[in-house]
Amino acid sequence: MDWMQIVSALALGMFVIFLFPRAKDAMQNSPKGSSSDWMGFIIPIVGIILFVMLLIELV
């Protein structure tokens, strides 16, 4: 094996070990979104999707 692959595997393992508990804690303690929050997210995403579809049709 190449030494770069070994170092990359060790770094990936360290990321998982250090980030997983913090991500789990952040998900449990994060505020929950209301329906108005979700609509504020969905409307721009739908607009972007429609705009991309328009650009694809124009090509």
N, CA, C and O of each residue as an XYZ file, in Angstrom:
236
protein
N       0.836     -1.191      0.000
C       0.000      0.000      0.000
C       0.874      1.245      0.000
O       1.997      1.260      0.504
N       0.330      2.234     -0.562
C       1.013      3.512     -0.603
C       0.853      4.212      0.747
O      -0.194      4.094      1.383
N       1.863      4.926      1.181
C       1.794      5.589      2.493
C       0.744      6.682      2.511
O       0.208      6.998      3.574
N       0.436      7.267      1.363
C      -0.607      8.299      1.302
C      -1.987      7.691      1.577
O      -2.827      8.336      2.205
N      -2.224      6.481      1.124
C      -3.492      5.816      1.393
C      -3.644      5.509      2.872
O      -4.740      5.615      3.422
N      -2.555      5.131      3.513
C      -2.588      4.851      4.945
C      -2.890      6.120      5.725
O      -3.724      6.109      6.631
N      -2.222      7.212      5.381
C      -2.449      8.489      6.061
C      -3.876      8.970      5.818
O      -4.512      9.492      6.734
N      -4.387      8.803      4.601
C      -5.755      9.209      4.297
C      -6.763      8.389      5.090
O      -7.753      8.931      5.581
N      -6.526      7.114      5.218
C      -7.422      6.254      5.989
C      -7.397      6.647      7.464
O      -8.447      6.679      8.104
N      -6.236      6.943      8.008
C      -6.140      7.381      9.403
C      -6.858      8.713      9.612
O      -7.551      8.898     10.613
N      -6.693      9.641      8.666
C      -7.365     10.940      8.773
C      -8.882     10.764      8.717
O      -9.604     11.409      9.477
N      -9.370      9.905      7.833
C     -10.805      9.651      7.740
C     -11.328      9.044      9.031
O     -12.403      9.414      9.503
N     -10.582      8.125      9.598
C     -10.971      7.540     10.873
C     -11.031      8.582     11.984
O     -11.938      8.552     12.816
N     -10.081      9.493     12.002
C     -10.076     10.559     13.010
C     -11.285     11.472     12.835
O     -11.907     11.867     13.821
N     -11.626     11.813     11.588
C     -12.796     12.658     11.337
C     -14.058     11.999     11.882
O     -14.875     12.650     12.532
N     -14.212     10.707     11.615
C     -15.405      9.994     12.083
C     -15.439      9.959     13.605
O     -16.485     10.189     14.212
N     -14.303      9.673     14.217
C     -14.249      9.563     15.680
C     -14.579     10.896     16.341
O     -15.305     10.924     17.335
N     -14.059     12.003     15.809
C     -14.256     13.305     16.449
C     -15.555     13.989     16.053
O     -16.134     14.710     16.866
N     -16.029     13.786     14.833
C     -17.202     14.523     14.371
C     -18.522     13.834     14.689
O     -19.532     14.515     14.865
N     -18.549     12.505     14.769
C     -19.813     11.804     14.980
C     -20.495     12.184     16.296
O     -21.690     12.476     16.279
N     -19.795     12.195     17.435
C     -20.484     12.583     18.677
C     -20.984     14.028     18.649
O     -22.049     14.328     19.189
N     -20.227     14.908     18.027
C     -20.663     16.312     17.958
C     -21.849     16.483     17.023
O     -22.749     17.273     17.306
N     -21.864     15.758     15.920
C     -22.996     15.831     15.000
C     -24.249     15.258     15.651
O     -25.340     15.798     15.475
N     -24.103     14.178     16.395
C     -25.235     13.572     17.096
C     -25.798     14.541     18.127
O     -27.015     14.686     18.240
N     -24.930     15.202     18.874
C     -25.359     16.180     19.870
C     -26.042     17.377     19.209
O     -27.050     17.873     19.712
N     -25.495     17.842     18.083
C     -26.087     18.982     17.388
C     -27.471     18.644     16.844
O     -28.363     19.492     16.856
N     -27.658     17.423     16.371
C     -28.971     17.033     15.848
C     -30.001     16.914     16.964
O     -31.169     17.246     16.762
N     -29.585     16.445     18.139
C     -30.524     16.298     19.242
C     -30.901     17.641     19.853
O     -32.021     17.796     20.339
N     -29.999     18.609     19.841
C     -30.239     19.890     20.500
C     -30.585     21.020     19.536
O     -30.659     22.176     19.952
N     -30.795     20.716     18.271
C     -31.105     21.759     17.298
C     -32.584     22.147     17.393
O     -33.418     21.326     17.772
N     -32.908     23.404     17.048
C     -34.317     23.797     17.075
C     -35.086     23.117     15.945
O     -34.543     22.877     14.867
N     -36.349     22.811     16.205
C     -37.192     22.159     15.207
C     -37.842     23.229     14.329
O     -38.227     24.292     14.817
N     -37.961     22.945     13.046
C     -38.530     23.897     12.108
C     -40.046     23.816     12.061
O     -40.632     22.738     12.165
N     -40.673     24.987     11.901
C     -42.125     25.015     11.751
C     -42.477     24.932     10.268
O     -41.592     24.917      9.412
N     -43.778     24.879      9.969
C     -44.188     24.773      8.569
C     -43.820     26.039      7.794
O     -43.512     25.960      6.605
N     -43.847     27.195      8.442
C     -43.458     28.426      7.738
C     -41.955     28.422      7.439
O     -41.527     28.952      6.414
N     -41.159     27.829      8.325
C     -39.728     27.705      8.050
C     -39.488     26.825      6.834
O     -38.658     27.143      5.983
N     -40.226     25.703      6.751
C     -40.065     24.795      5.622
C     -40.528     25.441      4.317
O     -39.918     25.220      3.271
N     -41.594     26.235      4.364
C     -42.047     26.917      3.141
C     -41.015     27.949      2.689
O     -40.817     28.151      1.491
N     -40.368     28.591      3.635
C     -39.308     29.522      3.294
C     -38.115     28.838      2.666
O     -37.330     29.485      1.972
N     -37.959     27.560      2.887
C     -36.898     26.774      2.266
C     -37.350     26.195      0.933
O     -36.593     26.206     -0.038
N     -38.577     25.691      0.881
C     -39.056     24.985     -0.310
C     -39.295     25.936     -1.483
O     -38.970     25.599     -2.621
N     -39.856     27.112     -1.224
C     -40.179     28.043     -2.317
C     -38.929     28.461     -3.104
O     -38.967     28.403     -4.333
N     -37.828     28.877     -2.472
C     -36.634     29.193     -3.274
C     -36.057     27.987     -4.001
O     -35.555     28.129     -5.116
N     -36.116     26.797     -3.391
C     -35.590     25.603     -4.053
C     -36.404     25.287     -5.305
O     -35.836     24.954     -6.345
N     -37.727     25.389     -5.213
C     -38.583     25.157     -6.388
C     -38.286     26.198     -7.455
O     -38.249     25.873     -8.642
N     -38.075     27.452     -7.048
C     -37.726     28.491     -8.009
C     -36.418     28.197     -8.724
O     -36.309     28.399     -9.933
N     -35.435     27.724     -7.990
C     -34.145     27.389     -8.601
C     -34.308     26.222     -9.563
O     -33.737     26.239    -10.654
N     -35.080     25.206     -9.176
C     -35.296     24.051    -10.055
C     -35.990     24.485    -11.343
O     -35.608     24.052    -12.430
N     -37.007     25.338    -11.227
C     -37.703     25.816    -12.425
C     -36.784     26.648    -13.309
O     -36.849     26.548    -14.534
N     -35.924     27.473    -12.698
C     -34.989     28.277    -13.466
C     -33.986     27.389    -14.209
O     -33.670     27.652    -15.369
N     -33.490     26.350    -13.556
C     -32.548     25.429    -14.211
C     -33.247     24.693    -15.351
O     -32.653     24.485    -16.409
N     -34.503     24.298    -15.145
C     -35.248     23.638    -16.219
C     -35.441     24.578    -17.403
O     -35.362     24.151    -18.555
N     -35.696     25.861    -17.124
C     -35.813     26.847    -18.201
C     -34.505     26.974    -18.965
O     -34.510     27.018    -20.195
N     -33.390     27.032    -18.256
C     -32.100     27.127    -18.922
C     -31.810     25.897    -19.768
O     -31.229     26.005    -20.848
N     -32.213     24.725    -19.279
C     -31.994     23.504    -20.050
C     -32.830     23.523    -21.323
O     -32.368     23.092    -22.379
N     -34.062     24.022    -21.225
C     -34.932     24.082    -22.403
C     -34.421     25.082    -23.433
O     -34.643     24.902    -24.630
N     -33.742     26.130    -22.986
C     -33.241     27.141    -23.912
C     -32.001     26.691    -24.676
O     -31.642     27.296    -25.687
N     -31.355     25.652    -24.208
C     -30.127     25.183    -24.875
C     -30.459     24.302    -26.038
O     -29.557     23.814    -26.719
